[in-house]
Amino acid sequence: MHKKINEIIRDISKMGIEIGIVTNGDLLKKLTNESLEKIKWIRISLSDYGTFDEAFIYHIKENIGRGPTVDWSFSYVLMRTPELEKIIRAIKFANDNNFSHVRIVSDLLDLEFVPDMEVIKREIKERGVDDSIVNYQERKDFGLGDERCLISLLKPVIGADGYLYPCCLDGEESILIEREGNIMNIKIKNVMVGDMCFTDNGLQQIISKFERPAEPILEVVLKGGRSIRVSKDHKMIVLKDMVIKDKMKKELSDYSTMEKVASELQIGNLIPVMINAPKYNTNVLSKEMCRILGYYVAEGWTNGTNVGFMFNKKEQWKEDLKRCLEKEGILYKVYDRRTGEQIMCNVDLRNIIRKYGCGNKGIEKQIPTEIFNSDEELKKEFLKAYIRGDGHLYKPIKAYNGFRLQLTTISRKLSSDLTILFSQLGIIARPKIERRAGIMRIEGRTVNVHDIYRVNIAGFYNLEKIRDCFDIEIHKGSRGQKRALAFLKKDNIMFIPIKEIVEIEPENDKLYDITLANVNRFFGGNGMILVHNCGTQYSLKEPTRDYEKTMRMGKAQNIGKLYEKQSWFNGSVCAKCYYKDYNYLLNLLFTEIKHVRFV
C-alpha cells in the first residue's frame, strides 16, 4: 500500500470523486478512520489459494467496524481446486456482517480447469447456506479489447522508452515451484507473483512476471532428450570451468558457469540440470484414487459431462479399474464396442478429474499436483495404472542387454511431469521427442497430428525402484549399465551436452519470464533444466524500447494533456483483454457519474 494512501484519499475526495478500493485486506489497518469515512466501497479479494483463517477473520471484522458507512463486499476467485468450506465461511461472514454482496468469479487465467459455476452453486445450496447476496459470475474466455479502452486512462504504464502504454502486454514451458506448501510443475504462464520457485540456491520467491509478444523460438535438446523452449535472446547457463574429483564416477569437486544467449549456444555445450526433484508428503489420497487417476491420465477422456475409458478385449486392467471405482463409490456403466470394452462414469468422476486438473484430452494430460506431494507408495500406485495404459516394458534382447520401460504421450506437459515424478523416486528418465506435428492422412482420413513424447527408463538400478509397478518380474542384465548417470555432476546438479538446437514456432501468442527475490536462475522445461531469468528482457522486443510501438499512447511528459483530452487507447487491436468487465463499467461511469458496484 502506498505510504501516503490517506493523503491520496483526502485529496481525491476534495475533488468530489467517489472512491472505491479493491484489496486483499492485509493492510486495511493503514487506512485511518477519516479515510474510511471518505470511501464509498471496499471489495476484499479472496481465492482458493488465499487465507481465510480465524486470524484473518478477526482482522477483517476489526476493520469493518471502523467503517460503518462503507459498502463492504467479497470477490472470491474460483480456481481449479475449489475450497468449498472456505467459500461457505466467506458467505456466512458476509451475511453476518451486512456485506452488500459476494462475487464468485472463475479464474480468468486458468479457465480450462475451473469447475462449472453451476456445480459450485448447487453444492452451496445443498449445504443450506443463504446465498441471496452471492453473484455467481462464470467466465468462459478472455474478451477482445474495446475500441474505447478507458482502463488505459485509469492505470497506464510508463515504459523505459519514455512512452505511455495502456497496460502490460500473453508459455507452455513448465517450471518447478512451491505453492501453499505443495510442489507444482506448472506452466510458466500460470505462475503467480508470490509463488516460491526452486533454484540452485533453494526456494526463492517470484516477485514479478513479464510477458512479450511471441516470435520464433529455439528448442534446445540435450543428450538423452531433455529439452527447453526459449526465445533466441534468453540467457542460458553453460559450464565454463571444472575440477574433476573422481574421473570414473564423473564427479566434480568444483565448477564455474557462464551465461550465453540461446542464439549463441553450440552443440556440445554442457547445460546444468537437476538430478533429484524435491519430495514433499502433504497429500493423502487412497490407493484406489491414485490408480483411477493413473488409468485416466493414460486411457481416459471426458466430454464435459461423463468420463470414459477404453480397453481392448485382452486387457485385464479394466477389472482393476472397476474395483477402484466401486471402492470410491463412483458409478459406471460398461459397453461392448467393436474394438473392446468401454467404461463410462458419471459426473462424480468428471468433477474429480477437474478438481485434480488432469486435462480433458490427450494433449492436455498432466499429473495431478496431489501425486507429486504424496508418499512413494501412492506415487507407485499412480504409476502402476499409468504404465498399464501408456507404458511398454521391453524385455532384454541381444542388441540390448536389460529391460527398458517406454511411456508414450502427445502431451509435452505430461512428459515433463513424468520426468519429475520419476526423479522424486530416484530414477533418471530420458524424455525424447518425435517431431511429426502437422496434417497427415491416416486410413484415408486427413487428420491433425501432434509431436510424440517418449519417456524412457533403462538400467536395473532404475527399474528395480519401481518393480512393484510392473506385472512381470524384472531381473538384472548380464552386463551392468549406468548410461543415464554418465555425465559430469556435483551434488544435485548434472551437466548434459546439447545434442540439437531447432527453431520452432511458439505454441502461445506470448513469451514469459519471471524475476526472483535473491537469485537469477530457476529450473524449467522438460527435464528440470537450469536457466537464467531475463528480468525485464521478456517485456522488451529490443533493448531500446518497451512493448509494441503500436500500443504507444504518447510521451510520458504529455500525460497531463492526455488526461485533459481524455485520449483513451484504441483497444480493438488487443486479442485478449484482462480488464474487459472493468472497461464495461468504466464506460457506464463515463456518461453518468455514480457509484456502480463492481460485480
N, C-alpha and C positions, 0 to 999 in steps of 0.2 A: 504494500500500500504506500502511496506517495506520502512523504514525510509532512507535506503541507496540505493534506487532504481536507482538513477542516477549513483552512483558509480558502481553498478552491471552492468548496461547497458554499461558503459565505458569499464569495464574490459572484458566483453564478446565480445564487438566489436573489441577490440585489438587482440583477438584470431582469427579474421576473420570469426566469426559466425554471420550470418544474424539473425536479431531479429524481432519477431512479438509479439504483445500484444493483449490479449483478456481482455476487461474491461467493467464495467458498465458506464464508462465515468465520474463518480462523481469527481475523483481526478486527472484528466488529467493535471490540473494546476500545480501539483507537478513535472511533467516532465519538465526539463529545455529545452531550445531551442537546446542546444548541444545534449541532449539525443534524441530529435525528429529527428535530422539530422542522427542519427545512426540507427533509427528504420525503417524497411522495410515496415511493415504493422501494422495497428491497427484496430481491429474489435470491435465495440461497441455493447454490448448486450442489446436488448430491449425485452419487453414481454407485454402481455395484462395487467399484474398487475403492470408494471413499470410506471415511469413518463416520459412524453414527452410533457411538457408544454412549455410556452414561455421562462421561466427562464432557463430550461434545454437546449432548442434550442440555446439560446444566449450563454450559457456556452460552448456548443459543437462547435458552429461556431467560437467563440473566439479562441479556442484551435487548430482547424484545420487550422486556419490562420497562426499559428506559425509553422505548419509542412507541408509546400507545397510539400515536396518530399515523404511524407508518403502515402502509399496506404490505404485510408480510406474506411471502409465498415460498414454496419449494419448487425447484426444477430438477427432476430425477432422470439421469441419463441411463437408459436401459441398455445393458451390454450383453455379450454372448452368454455369460453365465449369471443369470439374474439372481439376486439375493432377495427372495420374496419376503422373508421376515424383516429385512431392513426396510423394504418398501412399505410394508404394513405399519412398522413403527413410525415411519415418517408421516404417513397419512393420519394415524391416530394422534400424533403430536400436533399436526396441523389442525385437526378437528378440535382438540382440547385447548388450543391457544388462538383460536379465531383467525387462522390464516385465510386469505381470500381464495387461494387455490393451490393445488399441487399439480404440476405438469409432469407427466411421464412421457419421455420422448426417446425414440430409437437413436442409438449411437450412429451418427452420420458417417463416422469413419470406419464402421465395421458392419454395414447393413447386410452383408451376405450371411452373417451368422447370428444376427439378433433375432430372438424369438418373436413370433406373431404377437402383436399387441392384444388381440382378442383372447389369446390363451392367458396372458397375464391378468387381463380384466376379469375373466371368468374365475381364475383362481383366487383373486382378491375378494370377489363377491361370495364365493363358496366359503370363505373364512368368516362371513358375516360382518365384514368391515363396511362402514358407511363411506362410500366413495363419491358422494354427491358433489364434492368440490374438486374431484380429480378430472383433469383433462388428459385423455389418452391420445397422444399425438404420434401416430405411426408414420415414420418416414420410409419411403421406398427407394429414393435415389437423390443424388445431388440435383439441384436446379441449375438451369442455364443462367448466365449473367443477365442482369436487366440493363436496358439502354440507359435508364436514368438511375445510376448507381449512387444512391445517397449515402451509403456506408462509406464511400470514398471521402465524403466531407466530414464524417464523424471520426474516422481513425485512419488518416493517411500515413504513409511511411516515407521518411526522408532517406533516400539512398546515398551511398558513399559518393556517387557521382554528382550530388548536389541537386537532384531532381526529386519531385514528389511522385509517389506511386500509390495506387488505391489500396493495396493490401499485399501480404506476402504471396509469392507465386505457387502439382501432382506431378515401388521397388519391390520387386518380388524377392530380392535377396533377403535372407534371414540373418538376424544377429541374436546372440545369446544374452538374455537379460534375466534379472530377478524382479518380479512384481508381486507385492503383497506376500512376500515370503516364499514364492514359488519360482522355480526355474522355468523359463519360457524360451522356446526357439521361435521368434516372432519376425514377421516380415518388417523390414525397416520402415515401410510406410505406415505401419500401425504402432510404432513405439510412441511413448508419450514422455514429455518432459517430466522428470521426477523418477522415471524408471532407473533401476540400477543395472549397469552394463558390466559384463565380465570382460576384464582386460588382463594383460600380462602383469599388472600391478594390483590385482584384486578387484573387488567391486567398486565401481565409480558411478556417480550419479550423472544422468543425462540432463544437461542444463539448457540445451536448445536443440532445435531440429530445423534443418534447412531443406529447401526444395528448389528445383530449377527445371525448366523445360527439357524434355528428353531429346537426345540426339544419338547417333550410332555409338555403341559402347563396345568394350572389349571383354571377352570371356577368357580369363586366364586359367588354364587347365594344368594341374600338377601331375607328376608321375604317380600313377595309382588311381587317378580320376577325380580327386578333389578339385573344386573349381570355384571361382568367384567372378561376378559380373560387375564391372566398374566403368566409369567414364574414362576417356582417354587421358584426362588430366588428374585423375585420382592418384593420390600418393600411396605407394605400396612399400612394404618393409622387406628388405633384402639383406641376407647375411653378408657381412663385409670381411671381418677377420675372425679367426677362431684359434683356440688352443685345444688340441686333442688330448683327452685324459686317458682313454682306452680305445686303441685303434680297432681291436677286434669287436668290441661292443658298440663302436661308433659313438662313444660318449665324449662330450666336450667338458672341459673344466672352466672355460671362459669363452665369450664371443662378443662381437660388436655388430651392430646393424647400421644400415644406411637407408635413406629414403630415395625412391625413384618414382617418377610419374609413370603410370601404366603404359603410356605410349613408348617409353624408353626401355621397357623390360626386354630381356633376351631369353631365348631358350637356354635352360641350364641354370638360370639364376635360382638361388636357394631361398625359398619362402617359408617363414615360420608358421606352424600350425599347432593347435592344442592337441595333446595326446589323449588325456583322460578328462572327460567332461565332469563338471561338479555334480555331486549327488545330494539330494535332499530326500527326506521321508516325511512329508507333511500331509499327504492324502492317503486315505484308506478306502479302496474300492474292494468289492468282493471279487473272488477269483472268477466267478461266473461273469460278472460285468466286464472284467478285463478281457475275457475270451470273446464275449459278444462284440466288444469294441474292436478287437483284433480281426474277427471274421468280417465285420463291417468294413473296416479300412481296406481289407483285401478284396472282398467279394460283394460288398453291399452297395446299394444306391437308394436314393429317395426321390420321389416325385412331388414332394411338397406336402403330401398327406400321409402316405404309407412308406414303409421301408422294406426293400426286397433283397433277397439273397438267391443266387442261382448256383446249383451244384450239378455236376454231371452225374450220371447214374452210378458210376463206380466209386464216387467219393463218399466215404463213410462218416466224414466230419459233420454232415448235416444232422446226424443223431446227437452229436455233442452239442451243437448249436441249439437244438430243440430242448435238451435238458437244461442248458443255461437259461434260455428264455423262460422256461417253466419255473425254474428256481427263483428268477427275478420277478415273476408274476406278470410277464409280458405276453399278451395274447398273439396267436399267429395262426395262419392257415397254410396248408400245403397243396400245391397244384402240380400235377404231372404235365410236363411240357415235352415237346418233341426231342429236345436236346438234353433233358434232365429233369431235376426236381426244383421247383421254385417255392421258397418260403416267404410269405408276405406278413408283415407285422403292422399293427395299428399305430395310431397317433402317439401312443405312450413311448414307443421306441423312437419315433421321429423327434419327440421333444428331448429325449436323452441324447440323441445324436447332435441336435442343435446345441444343447447345453454344453457338451464337451467339444464342440467345434471340429467335428471330424471331416466336414466337407460333404457336398451333395453328390458330386460326380467324380470320375477318376482323376481328372487334372487338378481338382480342388482338395484331394485327400491329404490329411495330415494326422500326426499322432496327437492325441489329447494331452494338454498340459498335465493333467492328473497322472498320466502314466509316467512322465518324466520325474514326478515327485512322489512316486510310490517306492516300496522296498523292492529288492531284487526278485523276490518270489513272484510278486504281482507283475513286474516287468516281463518276466519269463512267461507268465500266463497269457499276456497280450501277444508276445512274440510267437508262442506255440500256435495260437489260432491264426495269426497273420502269415506265418511261414506255411501253414497248411494251404492257405489260399493263394498267395503270390510267390511262394518260395519253391525252389527246386534244389535238392541235395544231390550233387553229382558224386557218384562213387568212384573210388580210385581206378584209374586205367593206366596202361603202360606209359602214355605220354604225360600223365600227371599222377604223382605218387600218392596223394592224400585225398580226403573228402574236401569238397568245395560247395559252399552254400551260395546260391544266387537268388536275389529278390528283385522283382521287376515291377516298375511302375511308370506311369506317364507324368506323375506329379513331382516336380523339382523340389517342392517343399517337403514332401514325404521322404524323398531321397535324403535330404538334409537331416530330417528328423531321425531317420533310421541310423544314420552315421553317428549322431549324438547319443541315441539310446544305447547302441552297441558300445560306444565309448564309455558310457556310465557303467557298463558291465565289464570293463577292462578289455574290450575287444576292438581291434583295429579293422574297420571296414573300408572298402575301396569303392566309392561311388563312381560309375562311369556313365557317359552319355553317348547315345547313338543318335546322331542328328538325322532326322527324317521329316521334320515338320513341313507341312505344305499340303498340296492336293494330290491324292493318289486314287487309282482305280483298283478296287478290291472286289473280286467276284462279279465284275461287270458294273459295279456301282462307283460313282465318284464321291469320295469321302475326304473330310479333313482329318489329317493325322498329326500326332504330336511327337516330339522327341521322346525316346525311351531312355529311362534311367535304370541301370542295373547295379545293385549294391552287392558286392562280392566279399565273402569271408572265407579265407583259406587258412590252413595250418591247424594241426590238432591242438596246439597251445591256445588258439582262439576258440575253436568249436567245442572243446570239452567244457568251456564255461557255460554253454547253453545246451549241453547234451540232453537235458530234460525236455527241451523244446522239439526234439526230433522223434519221429515214430519208428525209427530204426536205430540199431546200435552203431556207433561210430568207433573207429579204432585208429591208432597212430600208424602213419605210413612207415615204410622200411627206411626212409631217409628223412632226417629232421628238416623242417622248413621254418625259416624265420624271415621270409622275404618282406613282410609288411613292416618289420622293425629295422630294416637295413638302411636307415637314414641317420644322419647326424642328429644328436639330441642332447638336451640338458634339462634336468628337472622335468617339467611338464610341457616343454617345447621341443618340437621336432622340425627339422629343416628339409623340405622336399623340393627337388628341382622342377622348374617349369618344363612341361612337355609340349605345350601348344598354346598359341595366342590367336584367337579368332575374333574378327569384327562381326558383330551381330546387331540386329535391331532390338531396342529395349521392349519389354512386354508392357510397360506403362507409358503414360504421356509425361511423366515427371521422374527425375532422379532425386535421391535423398542423401543427406548426410547428417551427422549429429556432432555436438560438442559435449565433451565430458568435463567434469569438475576439475580433476587434477592431472589427468593424463591425456594423450592424444592418439591412443591406439585401442582397438577393440577387435573381438573375434566375430567373423561373419562369413557368409557364403555357404556353399555346400561342402562342409568339412572343417569348420571352425578355423578359418584362415585369419591370421593376424594382419590387420590393415591399419593404415593411418587415417584418422579422421581429418577432413579437409577444412574444418571450421566453416568460414563463410564462403569457401570456394564453390559449394553447391548452389549458392544463391547468386553466383556470378556467371555470366556467359563468357565474359572475357575479364581479365584482371582490372580493366579500366572502367567497367561500368556495372551497375546493379540491374538485375531484371531485364525485361524486354523494353526496347525503345518505344514500342507501340503502346506501352502502358504508362508512359510519362504523362503527368497532368500539368507539368510546368516546373519552373525552377523554384527551389526552396525559398529563396529570398522574396518571391512573389506570393507567398502564402496568404498574406493579407488581402491582396487583390482577388485571389482565388475565392476566398470566402465572401468578399463583398459582392462578387458577381454570382456567387453560388454555382460555380462551374464544376459540376459533378463529372465523374468519369463515365464514358460510354462503355458499359459492361457487356454489351452484346457480343464482344469478341471473346468472352470468357466461356469456355466449355463447361466449367464447374464453378459453382458459387456456394461457398460455405454459409454465406450470410443472406441467403435467399429470403428466409422468413423475416429477418430483421429489416431487410430492404423494403419488403412489402409494407411493414408497419411504418417505416420512416416515410414512405410515400403518402400514407394516410395522414401522418402528422404534418406533412409538408403543406397541406391545404387547410388543415384546421388544427390549431394548436390546442391540444387537450391531452389528458393522461390516457394512454391506451395500454392495457396490461399486455406484457409480452408473454403470451401463452400460445 
